[in-house]
Amino acid sequence: MPSFTVFKGSKDGVVVKGTTTKPDELTGDHVLIKVTASGVCGTDLHYTGEDMVLGHEGVGVIEKVGPACKTLKVGDRVGWGYQTGSCQHCASCLTGEETFCNGRVLYAYANRDQGSFSYQAVWSESFLHRIPDGLSDEDAAPLQCAGATVYTPLYDVRPNEVVGIMGVGGLGHLAIQFAAKMGCRVVVISGSDSKKEEALRLGAHRFITMKEAEQAAKSADWWPIKRLLVTTSAQPKWDVLLPLLAMRANVYPLSVSAGNFEIPYMPLLAQGLNVVGSLVATRVMHREMLSFAAVHGVKPVIETFPMTEEGVNDAIKKLNDGKVHFRAVLIPPQ
């Protein structure tokens, strides 16, 4: 039975090297992938203390295909993200909303013996996504989760719509690029002006700090924000943010955070706001996102690390300490 190297969490929070073994013969539409790059996501930090293989931003090359594979072949470059399966028969699946299938297969909830912090992996063809030629493996890896996460609330955006992005980090710097390339007017809101120059370079049209928000909302030339993507882990100061929003604006909380989500009651009613829960992209959105990124030059800002025990732990520590410049990417030995 073939075995491959993986990197797992442990009870003391240190990532350790391990081995996963799979059957010799692939069944159904499963494929064997040689991993060539893996993003390191903030969600991975939640599982470093558990006995499971980490990572869900994987890119690799197909080495072997199962008997039921119909579209992929050996040598194809593919990626996978937070979701790797669903029942494919329920109403959600049949209407292209498999991210909300009751039988969905998600990172950390199933298949805990493999992930993208690995030298190989076995996944269903149905939840693998071809990587366009215009994207390198290193750039494609963070798009499998971070890119899919911010693309979803922008999927039906209209050109010239005002999109607000709260936070310039691993998610926010990609959201800025996607929204700008879609023809939106992009307003970035941040806690400080330390990333103003970079946000404008990435495509933002306006940049304000939280301290400037109250005055900006009263300005005659302010653009009321029609949809707000909150990419910060901490809940923002809603009393400062809400006056920046248009009537009937949509608010998308995108970061994973403990505790309750709270928003002032009366402004929610008075402005007719919609708070929209959003998970990662469906397969249709995911594949469109990759194509859009390749055609329009949307690329993450990355810092690479070797996929070794030392390299993985270094990346995890830097991410946890807030010292990674936007996205960390692990590169296995070739």
N, C-alpha and C positions, 0 to 999 in steps of 0.2 A: 504493500500500500504506500503511495507517494506521501512524503512529508515535506513541509516547508516551514521556514522560520517566520515567527510572528513576534509581536511586542505587546505585552499585556500589562494591565494594571496589577497592583499588589496591595495587600492590606496596609502597608506603610506608605502608600502613595508613590512609590518608586516604580518606574516602568522597567519590566524585566523581559529578557529574551526567552522565548518558548518555542514549542513546535506544535503544529497542527497536522493531523493525518487525515487524508481523504481516500475514498475507495479508488481502486485502479481505474475502473470504468465509469465514465460520466453517464448519467441517466437523463432522460428527457431533454430539455433545452438548456441544460447547464453547460457552462464553458469554463475552461481553466485559463486563468489570466496570469501573466508575468507582470507584476507591479513595477512601474517605472517612476512613479511619483505619487506622493500623498500629501494632501493639505493637512494642516493641524488646525482644528476648529476649537472655538471656546467651549463647545459642548463636550469635547473630549476631556476637558479638565474635570468634569463632574464624575468621571468614571476611572480616574487613575487609581482609586482605592479599591476597585473591584477586580475580581479574577476574570477578566474578559479581554479579548483582543481589541485594541483601540483603533480609531480611524474610520472615517466614512466619506473622505474626499479622495477617491482612488482613480488612478489612470494607469492603464497598462496595455499590453499587447496579448491578443488571444493566442494561446499555444495549442489548444485542443478544444474540439466542439462535441457536444452530445448528439445522439441520433435524431433528436427532434428539432434541432436548430434549423432555422429557415432563412435567416437574413445575414448572420455573421459568419465569418470564416477565419481560419488560421491566418495570423498576420495583421488582422484589423486592430486599430487603436480604439479603445473604448474607455468610458468612465462610468462610475456609479457614485451614488450619493447616499442620503439619509434613508431612503426607502429602497428596498431590494425585492419586494414582492407584495402581492395582494391576492384576494380570492379570484378576481377577474370575472365574477359572475353576478355580483350584487348591483344594485341600482347605481351606486357611486362609481363602480368600475365601468359599467356599461355606458355611463354618460361622461366618461373621461375625467372623473374626479376620484381616482383611486387613492389619492392621499388621505381621503376620509373613509376608506373601506374599513369595516369592522375587523376584517381579517388581515389588515395591512402588516407588512413585515418591516420593522423599523430598527435602526441602529440601537444597540444596547438592550432591545427587547427580544431579539431572536438572533440566531447564528453568532452567538458570543465567542465561538471558537475561531472566528476569522474577521478581518477588517482590512483597512487600507494600510495600517502599520504592519506591513507583511511583505514577504518577497513573492508570494503567489496568493491567489484566491479563486474560489469557485462560486459563480453566481448564475442566476437565470438570465438567459438571453433577453427575455422580455423587459428586464429592468436595467439593461446596459445601453449606453448612449455612444454612438460613433463620435470620435473627436475629429472635427474638421481640420483640414490641412493647414489652415491659417493659425492654429493654436499649437504651441509647444506643449509637451507633457507637463512641464513645470507650471505654465500659465493656466492650463486647463484644470489642474487639480483643485485649486480653491473655488473654481466655478461650480464644482459638483455639489457644494452645499451653500457657500456664501453667495455665489452668483445666482443659484436657483432661488435662494431665500429672498433676495432683493428684487429679482426679476418678476416674481409672482404678483406683487401688488402694483407693478407697472404694466402688466400684461395688456390691459385695455386702455392705457393712457392715451389722451388726445394730444396732438402736436400743439404747442404753445400753452398747454395746461401748466399751472404753477404747482411744482412739486417741492415740498419742503423735506429736507433730510436732516434729522437730528443726530449729530455725531459724525466725526470723520475718523473712522477706524476700519477694522477688517471688513465690515459690512458696508459702512457708509461710503468708503472711497470707491466701491464698485457701484453702489446706487447712484452716486453722482455721475459716473461715466454713462451708465445705461440711460438715465433720464435725459442727460444732455444730448446723447446720440439719437434719442427718440424725438428730439425737437422740443422738449419741454423747457420752460423757464425754471431754472433750478436755484432754490434758495437753501443755503446751508446755515444751520444754527448750531453753534458750538459753545462749550463752556469758556473757552478762551480764544484769542486770535492767533495762537501758536501755529495752527495749520491752515491759516487763511490763504497764504500764497499757494500752497499745494492744492487746496480745494478749488481755487480759481483755475489753476493749471489743468486740473482734471475735468473741468467743464462747468463749474458753478458760475452762475451769473451774479449772484449776490451772496454775501457772507456777513452774518451778524453774530455777535456774542449774546449770551443770555442777558448780560447787563444792558445791552443796546436794544433788547427786544421791545420793551415798553415804549420807548421813543419811536422805534421803527413802526410799530403798529399804528401810531397816531399820525405818521407821515402821510402827506397827501398823495405821494407817489408809491406808496406801499402796494405790493402785489399780494392780495389775500391768497393764502395757500389752500389749494383745493384738495390735495392729498398729502398727508404727513407720514413719512417713514421714520419711526423711532428706532434707531440702531444702537442706542446706548443701553448698557446693562442696568443702570440705575434709573428709576422712574424720574421723569423730568418734573420741573415745577410747572404744573398745568396752569396755574393762575397767570403765569408769565406767557406761556405758549398759546393758550386758547384765543386771546385777542388777535393773534397773527393769522388765524384761520378764517377761511371763507365760510359763509353759511352753507350748511349741509356738506361740509368737508368730511373726508374719510381719514381716519387715523389708524395706522398699522403698527402695532407693537411687534417688533421682529426679534428682539433679543430674549434669551431665556433668563428668567429672573425668579427668585424664590418669593414667596408671599403673595399677597393679593394685588390685583391691578385696581387702582383707584383713580377716579377722575371726578372733578366737581359736578354735582348733580344738575344744578340750574343752567350753567353754560351748555351742558350736553343737550338739554331740552331746548333751550332758547335758540341755539344755533343749529339745531337739528343734526347734530354730529353723528357719524357712524363710526363706531370702534369695531374694527374688523380683525378677527383672529385669522392668522395666515400661517400655513406651514410651508414646507418646501414646494417646489414646482411639481406639477403633474408631468408625466412623461412627454406629453405634447409640448408643454411650456419649456421643459428642460432642454429638449432638442432644439427648439426654436431659439432659446437663450444661447446655446453654444454656437449656433449658426450666426446669430446676430453679433455675438462677441467677435467671431472670426472675421466677419465682413466689415464691421465698423471699428475694429481695433480696440475693443474693450479688454484690458488686461489688468490682472491684479498686480499690485506692488508687492514683491515677494522677497523673502530672505530664506536661503536654502541651508539645510542641515543634512548630514549623512544619516541614513537610516541604520543606526547602530544603537546599542544601549546608551552610550554616552551622548550621541547626537540627538536621540529622541528625548532623553531627559533634559538636555540643554534647551531644546525647543520648547518643551512643556514648561520649564521654569521661566524662561524668558516671556512666554505668553502669559503665564500666571502673574508675573511681575509687571506686566504691561510694557515690556521693553521690545516686543516684536513690532517692527514697522509694517503694520497692516496684516500681512499673512506670512506664516511660516510654511515651508514645503520640505518634506523629507525625500531624499533621493537614495534608493537602495543601491548597493554595489552591483555593477553590471558585469 
